[in-house]
Amino acid sequence: MSTSSTDNDGQGMIVNPKPAEDNQDWDGDEADRADRLRFEEEQAMIREQSEARAAKAAAEEAAKKATA
């Protein structure tokens, strides 16, 4: 007995549901919302670290110019 790709019943496949036009308020399930929140928090932390690095580099550059 052989199975073809058209006989696939979805086992082992990744399914990313999309909202239907009649259901525009679809927001995923609790896991989707938690993932989105975690991603937003990580992005905020990355921005803060990047801004802190930029400020430190600017301060070091200003200190170099002041001593030169």
N, C-alpha and C positions, 0 to 999 in steps of 0.2 A: 504494500500500500504506500503510495507516494502522495505527498501533499505539495501543492503549489503555493506561490506567494498570494494568490487570490483566495486561498482557503484559510489564510491566517485569521485567527479569531481575536487578535489583539494581545495575546499573551506575550509578555516581555517587551512590549512596545511602550514608548513614552508618549503619554497623551497630555497635551496642553489645551484644556478647554478654553474656548473663546466665548465671550458673551454674544448672545443672539441679538438681532436687531430689536426684537420685542422685549428683551431683558437687559436694558442698558445699565441698570443699577447693580449688575453682577459684580461682586467684589472678591470672588474666590472664597476659599474656606479659611478657617482659623490659621492653618499652616501658611497659606499664601500671605495673609495679613502679617503674621509673625515674621516671615522672611522679608517682606517689604520693610517692616519697621527696623529689623536688624540691619538691612542694607543701608537704610537712611542714617542710622546711628553710626555705622562704619564710615560712611561718606563724610559725615560731620566731623568725626575724629580725624580722618585723613586731612580734611581741610584745615582743621585747627593745627595739626602737626606741621603742615606745609607752611601756614602763616607764621608759626613760631620759628621755623627754620629760616624763613625769609627775613624775619625781624632780627634774628640773631646774626645772620650774614650781613645785614645792613649795619648793625651796630659794630660788628667787627671791622667792616670797611671804613666806617666813620672814625673808629679808634685808630686805624692805620693811618688815615689821612691827617688826623690830629697830631700824631707823633712824628710825622714826616716833615 
